[in-house]
């Protein structure tokens, strides 16, 4: 289980592991692409879950070698597969509230720099 779930992991009915496979990339410069692609796919998956009446909570999976090795063993991963993130999935509490932050008007936030004197 990812860090940060100790206080509520007993309430998570389903865990989804988003994996990236490094075997699709041949250059070292592409080693982070799995995190970008995996995150984009997870976002769409999370939206799709909402259409089914399910909610999700995404958990960070830091790239720490000790944890990577344990995940590889527990999940039966191949050497080129990496967990990108974990996602808890379940039915939301129908009485739960959704946090809301009132946005500030643009006129309050926007500021222009004075023109530079060109003389």
Backbone as CSV, one residue per row, in Angstrom:
resi,resn,N_x,N_y,N_z,CA_x,CA_y,CA_z,C_x,C_y,C_z
1,UNK,0.834,-1.186,0.000,0.000,0.000,0.000,0.879,1.250,0.000
2,UNK,0.495,2.245,-0.754,1.281,3.476,-0.785,1.300,4.171,0.571
3,UNK,2.331,4.982,0.766,2.414,5.789,1.980,1.224,6.732,2.036
4,UNK,0.870,7.147,3.222,-0.200,8.121,3.381,-1.587,7.518,3.448
5,UNK,-1.700,6.199,3.372,-3.018,5.564,3.414,-3.276,4.839,4.730
6,UNK,-2.364,4.917,5.667,-2.462,4.134,6.906,-3.763,4.380,7.663
7,UNK,-4.232,5.609,7.711,-5.423,5.925,8.486,-6.735,5.528,7.857
8,UNK,-6.731,5.208,6.567,-8.003,4.901,5.913,-7.937,3.744,4.921
9,UNK,-6.820,3.035,4.861,-6.687,1.972,3.859,-7.724,0.870,4.026
10,UNK,-8.247,0.692,5.232,-9.284,-0.319,5.456,-10.597,0.040,4.752
11,UNK,-10.755,1.292,4.317,-11.963,1.738,3.615,-11.829,1.683,2.095
12,UNK,-10.700,1.228,1.591,-10.470,1.209,0.142,-10.808,-0.184,-0.382
13,UNK,-11.928,-0.323,-1.119,-12.316,-1.657,-1.585,-11.493,-2.169,-2.767
14,UNK,-11.001,-1.261,-3.607,-10.269,-1.665,-4.819,-9.060,-0.760,-4.997
15,UNK,-7.934,-1.366,-5.322,-6.724,-0.606,-5.656,-6.363,-0.907,-7.107
16,UNK,-6.165,0.147,-7.864,-5.709,0.029,-9.250,-4.265,0.506,-9.281
17,UNK,-3.413,-0.248,-9.940,-2.019,0.160,-10.100,-1.836,0.592,-11.551
18,UNK,-1.460,1.836,-11.748,-1.164,2.341,-13.088,0.306,2.042,-13.347
19,UNK,0.563,1.249,-14.382,1.930,0.828,-14.708,2.439,1.521,-15.956
20,UNK,3.730,1.742,-15.978,4.409,2.192,-17.178,5.393,1.114,-17.599
21,UNK,5.556,0.949,-18.901,6.514,-0.048,-19.385,7.634,0.659,-20.129
22,UNK,8.824,0.484,-19.615,9.994,1.147,-20.191,10.476,0.479,-21.472
23,UNK,9.979,-0.716,-21.788,10.458,-1.418,-22.983,10.015,-0.745,-24.279
24,UNK,9.096,0.203,-24.201,8.651,0.916,-25.401,9.571,2.085,-25.742
25,UNK,10.511,2.389,-24.860,11.378,3.543,-25.047,12.828,3.089,-25.063
26,UNK,13.558,3.543,-26.058,14.925,3.066,-26.246,15.981,4.077,-25.842
27,UNK,15.572,5.307,-25.607,16.530,6.344,-25.248,16.383,6.696,-23.765
28,UNK,17.498,6.949,-23.123,17.470,7.327,-21.707,16.652,8.595,-21.485
29,UNK,16.644,9.479,-22.470,15.908,10.740,-22.317,14.410,10.518,-22.183
30,UNK,13.923,9.339,-22.594,12.492,9.034,-22.534,12.074,8.336,-21.244
31,UNK,12.981,8.203,-20.301,12.684,7.406,-19.103,11.546,7.980,-18.261
32,UNK,11.247,9.254,-18.415,10.162,9.863,-17.636,8.831,9.883,-18.387
33,UNK,8.831,9.470,-19.623,7.609,9.508,-20.430,6.516,8.639,-19.818
34,UNK,6.891,7.526,-19.181,5.867,6.659,-18.589,5.066,7.403,-17.519
35,UNK,5.682,8.336,-16.834,4.978,9.075,-15.784,4.010,10.090,-16.387
36,UNK,4.398,10.698,-17.481,3.511,11.645,-18.165,2.346,10.892,-18.792
37,UNK,2.647,9.867,-19.579,1.594,9.096,-20.245,0.682,8.404,-19.237
38,UNK,1.282,7.826,-18.192,0.485,7.151,-17.168,-0.444,8.109,-16.440
39,UNK,0.035,9.313,-16.178,-0.785,10.315,-15.496,-1.946,10.769,-16.366
40,UNK,-1.690,10.973,-17.640,-2.771,11.369,-18.549,-3.814,10.267,-18.678
41,UNK,-3.362,9.027,-18.781,-4.294,7.899,-18.875,-5.096,7.757,-17.582
42,UNK,-4.444,7.941,-16.436,-5.131,7.832,-15.145,-6.197,8.911,-14.999
43,UNK,-5.926,10.099,-15.520,-6.904,11.177,-15.449,-8.168,10.798,-16.223
44,UNK,-8.000,10.288,-17.431,-9.154,9.866,-18.228,-9.882,8.703,-17.566
45,UNK,-9.128,7.770,-17.003,-9.720,6.630,-16.311,-10.542,7.102,-15.115
46,UNK,-10.012,8.064,-14.369,-10.710,8.615,-13.213,-12.029,9.269,-13.634
47,UNK,-12.009,10.015,-14.740,-13.242,10.617,-15.263,-14.234,9.537,-15.682
48,UNK,-13.747,8.490,-16.311,-14.624,7.391,-16.741,-15.279,6.718,-15.537
49,UNK,-14.529,6.549,-14.456,-15.097,5.960,-13.242,-16.262,6.796,-12.730
50,UNK,-16.122,8.117,-12.792,-17.197,9.007,-12.337,-18.481,8.780,-13.127
51,UNK,-18.372,8.491,-14.417,-19.578,8.246,-15.226,-20.279,6.965,-14.804
52,UNK,-19.577,6.092,-14.094,-20.150,4.839,-13.603,-20.606,4.954,-12.148
53,UNK,-20.530,6.157,-11.589,-20.940,6.358,-10.207,-19.870,6.003,-9.193
54,UNK,-18.641,5.825,-9.656,-17.525,5.485,-8.771,-16.636,6.707,-8.565
55,UNK,-15.968,6.727,-7.448,-14.999,7.789,-7.175,-13.613,7.182,-7.059
56,UNK,-12.620,8.023,-7.209,-11.242,7.537,-7.121,-10.406,8.513,-6.309
57,UNK,-9.336,7.987,-5.779,-8.372,8.789,-5.025,-6.986,8.336,-5.464
58,UNK,-6.230,9.247,-6.018,-4.915,8.904,-6.552,-3.866,9.083,-5.461
59,UNK,-3.007,8.066,-5.331,-1.955,8.067,-4.328,-0.601,8.170,-5.013
60,UNK,0.221,9.039,-4.489,1.575,9.205,-4.996,2.377,7.916,-4.802
61,UNK,3.201,7.601,-5.766,4.125,6.476,-5.647,5.518,7.016,-5.928
62,UNK,6.255,7.433,-4.873,7.577,8.008,-5.101,8.559,6.967,-5.636
63,UNK,9.457,7.413,-6.455,10.454,6.539,-7.084,11.582,6.275,-6.089
64,UNK,11.326,5.349,-5.164,12.306,4.958,-4.150,12.638,3.495,-4.400
65,UNK,13.911,3.201,-4.611,14.322,1.867,-5.063,13.794,0.745,-4.173
66,UNK,13.854,0.929,-2.860,13.385,-0.107,-1.934,11.901,-0.435,-2.188
67,UNK,11.107,0.598,-2.421,9.671,0.397,-2.665,9.420,-0.176,-4.059
68,UNK,10.230,0.240,-5.009,10.106,-0.306,-6.365,10.353,-1.816,-6.358
69,UNK,11.377,-2.239,-5.637,11.704,-3.674,-5.558,10.569,-4.454,-4.896
70,UNK,10.012,-3.892,-3.821,8.898,-4.563,-3.140,7.681,-4.653,-4.058
71,UNK,7.358,-3.575,-4.754,6.220,-3.586,-5.679,6.451,-4.608,-6.786
72,UNK,7.679,-4.670,-7.280,8.015,-5.638,-8.331,7.737,-7.060,-7.848
73,UNK,8.111,-7.338,-6.613,7.920,-8.677,-6.054,6.438,-8.961,-5.778
74,UNK,5.762,-8.043,-5.084,4.363,-8.252,-4.694,3.441,-8.317,-5.909
75,UNK,3.684,-7.461,-6.896,2.818,-7.395,-8.070,3.269,-8.311,-9.205
76,UNK,4.424,-8.938,-9.057,4.929,-9.818,-10.107,5.308,-9.067,-11.372
77,UNK,5.917,-7.907,-11.200,6.278,-7.072,-12.346,7.558,-7.558,-13.003
78,UNK,7.658,-7.271,-14.280,8.897,-7.527,-15.012,9.852,-6.365,-14.742
79,UNK,11.111,-6.549,-15.027,12.122,-5.539,-14.742,11.898,-4.206,-15.425
80,UNK,11.178,-4.186,-16.524,10.942,-2.944,-17.264,9.597,-2.295,-16.915
81,UNK,8.829,-2.883,-16.006,7.543,-2.317,-15.600,7.712,-1.534,-14.303
82,UNK,7.098,-0.361,-14.250,7.198,0.497,-13.069,5.809,0.988,-12.665
83,UNK,5.518,0.963,-11.352,4.281,1.614,-10.905,4.409,3.127,-11.092
84,UNK,3.414,3.729,-11.684,3.375,5.178,-11.845,2.623,5.786,-10.670
85,UNK,1.507,5.157,-10.322,0.697,5.610,-9.191,-0.270,4.507,-8.808
86,UNK,-0.850,4.650,-7.651,-1.903,3.762,-7.193,-3.186,4.583,-7.120
87,UNK,-4.317,3.925,-7.330,-5.593,4.618,-7.308,-6.594,3.780,-6.515
88,UNK,-7.148,4.368,-5.478,-8.226,3.718,-4.745,-9.533,3.996,-5.464
89,UNK,-10.387,2.977,-5.574,-11.663,3.123,-6.282,-12.777,2.581,-5.400
90,UNK,-13.891,3.288,-5.370,-15.046,2.824,-4.611,-16.234,3.743,-4.816
91,UNK,-17.334,3.398,-4.158,-18.528,4.233,-4.227,-18.401,5.371,-3.218
92,UNK,-18.736,6.579,-3.634,-18.598,7.720,-2.725,-19.701,7.725,-1.665
93,UNK,-19.423,8.382,-0.564,-20.419,8.598,0.477,-21.451,9.583,-0.070
94,UNK,-22.725,9.200,-0.149,-23.724,10.104,-0.727,-23.928,11.380,0.096
95,UNK,-23.522,11.372,1.355,-23.671,12.546,2.216,-22.430,13.439,2.205
96,UNK,-21.393,13.029,1.512,-20.130,13.777,1.519,-20.291,15.118,0.816
97,UNK,-19.515,16.063,1.268,-19.508,17.395,0.670,-18.283,17.518,-0.238
98,UNK,-18.393,18.372,-1.228,-17.285,18.636,-2.137,-16.708,20.002,-1.787
99,UNK,-15.403,20.049,-1.610,-14.746,21.316,-1.269,-14.909,22.323,-2.399
100,UNK,-15.050,23.584,-2.040,-15.218,24.641,-3.027,-14.419,25.857,-2.590
101,UNK,-13.720,26.452,-3.511,-12.995,27.693,-3.253,-13.532,28.762,-4.192
102,UNK,-14.003,29.847,-3.618,-14.482,30.957,-4.435,-13.292,31.544,-5.186
103,UNK,-13.418,31.678,-6.469,-12.336,32.229,-7.283,-12.375,33.750,-7.229
104,UNK,-11.207,34.350,-7.229,-11.124,35.805,-7.240,-11.393,36.312,-8.651
105,UNK,-12.027,37.471,-8.767,-12.272,38.039,-10.098,-10.954,38.385,-10.798
106,UNK,-10.957,38.302,-12.101,-9.766,38.584,-12.894,-9.231,39.986,-12.622
107,UNK,-10.121,40.957,-12.475,-9.673,42.337,-12.243,-8.886,42.481,-10.944
108,UNK,-9.138,41.621,-9.983,-8.413,41.662,-8.714,-7.036,41.017,-8.870
109,UNK,-6.949,40.014,-9.707,-5.716,39.243,-9.859,-4.775,39.792,-10.928
110,UNK,-5.329,40.411,-11.957,-4.526,40.853,-13.098,-3.824,42.170,-12.785
111,UNK,-2.589,42.245,-13.235,-1.797,43.460,-13.042,-0.900,43.629,-14.265
112,UNK,-0.799,44.835,-14.754,0.053,45.116,-15.907,1.284,45.896,-15.461
113,UNK,2.403,45.580,-16.059,3.615,46.353,-15.809,3.518,47.665,-16.575
114,UNK,4.021,48.752,-15.988,3.977,50.024,-16.720,4.887,49.960,-17.945
115,UNK,4.533,50.693,-18.997,5.382,50.691,-20.201,6.777,51.235,-19.890
116,UNK,7.745,50.711,-20.584,9.130,51.164,-20.427,9.324,52.400,-21.295
117,UNK,9.910,53.420,-20.710,10.170,54.653,-21.456,11.257,54.369,-22.487
118,UNK,10.959,54.540,-23.746,11.876,54.221,-24.839,12.729,55.422,-25.262
119,UNK,12.643,56.565,-24.568,13.398,57.753,-25.008,14.839,57.721,-24.629
